[in-house]
Amino acid sequence: MAVDEQALTRSLDSLAAALAELDGPRVSSVSAYLTATVSAAAELLDVEYVGILLLDDAGRLRAVASSGALAAAVELAQQQLGVGPGPDTVAEGRTVAVSDLTDIAEYAPLTATVGPLGLRAVLSAPITVEGDVTGNLNLMRTDTHHWTQAEAQAAEAFAGVVAELLATGSRPLADAVPNGRWPQPAGTEE
């Protein structure tokens, strides 16, 4: 797959702008932004599925967003088994590209669980917040695929958007978010 650099830049700029503007799109949670990010990544990067795993307070990976049922199943399996490109990305702090999951003996438990769903190739990019790997963004395909450097860079760019969202989301916006909506900037009314 060829990465359209201009479309990638426009998409990343759009997502970053939405994060920076408190009067931007109405969402009820960070989860809505994560879902929008995985959907945008799947479409723009021309992969069937995208998912996100994040570390919880106890250091366990948790599935938090996915672009479809297969991605949700894969993320949940990686969470439960502790095996796969996502856990490896977090442990190693680097992007992990797997052309065919069935070729990696260590991934046999994952392949046994999600293989019947047709998953074959995964590209996992680390999500890094304030210098710490806090999770990963997984691109998934149902065919074998040799991931290119451009694809890895694009996945890393989307992981960067997720990292910015997490960093922004962890800053207090106000004591509470009224009615599940982002606060309005001073001087504006709905």
N, C-alpha and C positions, 0 to 999 in steps of 0.2 A: 504494500500500500504506500502510495506517495503522500507525504504530508504537505498540505497546502499551507505554506508559511503565513500568507496574508490572512487566511481564514482563521488559523490558529491564533494569530496576534489579535484579530478583531474579537474572537470569542473570549480570550483571556482578558483583554481590556474590558470587555463588557461585564464579565464576572467580577473582576477587581473593582470596577466602578460601582457595581451593585453593593459590594461589601462596604465601600467607603461612604456611601450615602445613607444616612439614617432616614431620609425621606424617600428612599428608593422603594423597590417592590415590597409589598406587605407579605410578611411571613410570620408564622407562629413560632418558629424555632430555627436553630442552627441546622437541624435535620432537613428542613426544606431547602436550604442552600446546598447542603451536601447532595441531596437528591437531584437538584438542578445541575450541579456540577458533574455528577456521573452521567446524567442524560446527555449533557452537552459534549462530554468527552467521548461517549460512545458514538454519537452522531458525527462529530468532527473528525475523530481519529479512525473512523470506519472499522470499528470492531463491534462484534455482536453484543458484548456485555462489559460493564465496568462495575467494580465494587470497591468499597473502602472498609478497611479494618483499622481500628484505633485501639491503643492501649488504655485500659481502665486504670483506676487509682491503685489497683493491686498488681499492675503490670501484666495483665492478661489481655490478649487480643480479643476484640469484640467487633462483630459485624455491625456496621452503622448505616450503610447506604448501598444500594445496588440498583442497576438499571433494568433488572428483569429477574424472573424466577430462577434461571440457571445461575446467575451471578449471586443471588441470595443464597442458594443452596451451596455454592462453592465457598462463599465467605463463611457460612455457618459451619461447614465441614472443616475448613482451616482453623476456625475458632475452637471447635470441639477436639480436633485431632492434634492441633499444634504442629501440623506438618503441611508443607507446601511452599510455594514461592513467597507468599505474604509473610509467614513467620520467618523465612530465611532472610527476606529483605530487612525486617526489623532487627533480627539478630546480627546481621552483617553490616547494616547501615549503608547498603548500596542497592542499586537497581539489579533485579534478577530477571533474566530473560530465559524462558523455557519454550523451545520450539515444539516439543511433544512430551507431555507429562508421562506417557507410557515408557519413555526412554530413561527415566530417573528412578532407580530402584528405591531410593529413600521416600519417594512420593507414592509408593504402592498403596498405603492406606487411603490416601486422598483419591487416587485413581480408582480404587475399588468402590469408594463411596460415590464419586461424581462421574466416573467414566461412563456409566450407562446413560448419563444425560448428554454425552457427546463432547465434553470439554477436552481440548487437546493442547492449546497453546496459551501461555500466560506471560504477561510482562508486568512486573511488580516494581513500582517506584516508591522510594521512601518518602514519608511525610515528616518533615523536620520543623519543629517549633523551638525557637530559642536555642538552637544547637543540639537538641535532643530528638532522636527518631521517635515519633509518637504513634506511628502507624504506617499504612501503605495504601496506595491506589493500584488496583489490579485491572489491567486490560485483558480481556479473555476472548478467545476464538474457538470455534468448534472444528477447525481444520488445523493441520500442522502448519506452522508458520515460522520462518526465520525473521526475527525482529531486527529492524534496521536501527542504526544510530539515530536517525531522524525520529523514528517512532519512540525510542527511549527518551530522547530529549523532550518530545511533546508530552509524554507521560509525566516526566519530571516537572514540566511546566504546570500541568494540571495539579500535580501533587503540591506544588508551590502555592497555587490558589487555595487549595484545601488548608494548607498550613496557615496562610494569612487569615482565612475564615476562622480557624480555631484560635489563633492569637487574638483576633478581633473579638470573637465570641467570649473569650475568657476575661476580657476587660469589662468592668462594670459599666453598663450604659446608664443605669439609673438604679435606684433601690429596687425597682420592680418594673417589669414591662407591662403596662396597663392593657388589659383585655387581650393579652397575647400578641400585641402589636408593638413594633419599634416606636420609640418616642419620637415626637416631632421636634425639629430644631426650634429654638426659641424664636418667637415672633411669627410662627406659621400656625395656621389653623386648618383643620380638615374640612 
